[in-house]
């Protein structure tokens, strides 16, 4: 999971982000996920600590009938730091997570046995 922190939202809460590898549950009834074996997605949300972040991400994946397999590349960043060279899409997703208070996801990169495709 690539974990990043950004823009402090309170004295103890930060915005966190991670790259997640997940499996799609066999009984998944989410249209855009159904039929895929697994995939990758970035997730962003507010959290107090890494454990809080992973708990929230695990719950958000479970709600979509997905199982967390792996995560990698943990790093910290600040949206307001010009040296971070963040894309406008990444900044927008981070701002959305700050406002909504929910786990926000980038586009789901899905794969099936021997093939891959992208769906949102």
N, C-alpha and C positions, 0 to 999 in steps of 0.2 A: 504494500500500500504506500503510495507516495503521499505523505502527510505534510501539510503546510499550514502555518499559522499566519494570520494577517490581521489587520485593523482591529485593535482592541475595542470591544463593545461595552465593557464595564470594567470594574477594577479586577475582576477575576475571569471574565469570559472572553475568548478569542474566536476568530473565524478559522476553521481547520479545513483542510482539503486532502484528498487521497486518491490514488489510482487503485481501483479494486478489480480483482479477478473473481468472477462468480460463476456458479452453475445454475442453470434454469431447472427448477423442480419439474418432475415429470407430469405433475397435475396442474401446472401453471395455466391460469385462465386469463392472463393479460395478453391481449391480442398481439401487440408488437413483440412480445417475448416468446410466445407459444411456438413450439417446434424447434427452438434453438437448443443446443447442448449447453452453451455457456457464453461468456463474453467478458468485456472489460468496460469500465466506466469511471469517470472522475466524479467524486462526490464532494460537496462543500456544505458545511453547516457551522453554526455557533456551538461552542463547547467550552467547558472549564478546563479540561485536561484531555490527554490522548485517550484515556479509558472512557471518558464521557463521550467523546467523538465516536469511538469504535462501537460503543453501545447504541448510539443513535443511528449510525450507518447500518449496523446489523439489523436493527428494527425496521428501517426503511427498506432494506433489501428483502427482508422476510415478508413485509407487506405486499411486495411484488412477486412473491413466491420464488425468490432467489436465495441461494446459499453462498455465503462468502467462502471463497477457497483460499485466497492469498492476497497480500498487499506488499508493496515494495517502494523504495526510493524516498524515504521520509526526509522532508526539508521544510524550512521555515521561511516565510516571506511577508512583506508588507505591501499592500496594494498601493499605498501612497509613495513608495520608494521608487523614484524614476530609474534606478539602477537595476530593478527587477525585470524591466522590459516585458511586461505582461501584455497579452493581447487584449483588445477591447472586449472580446467575447468572455475572456476569463474574468476581467474586471466586472463586467455586467453580471455574470453568474455569482460572483462574490457579493456584489451589492444586493442581488435578489435574495441570497441566503441571509444576509444581515436583516433585511426588511421582513422576510417571511418567518424567520426563526425556524424554518424547516430544513431538512436535508434536500439540497438541490443537486441534480445530476446533469452532466454533459450528455451528449448523444451516446446511446448504447452501441458498442461495437460487438456484434454477436457472431458466434461461429457455430457451425454444425460439423459433424464428422467430415473432416478433410476440406471444408469450405468455410468462407467467412462472408459476412454481409453486414451492412449497417442499417439499423432502424432506430427510431426515436420513440 
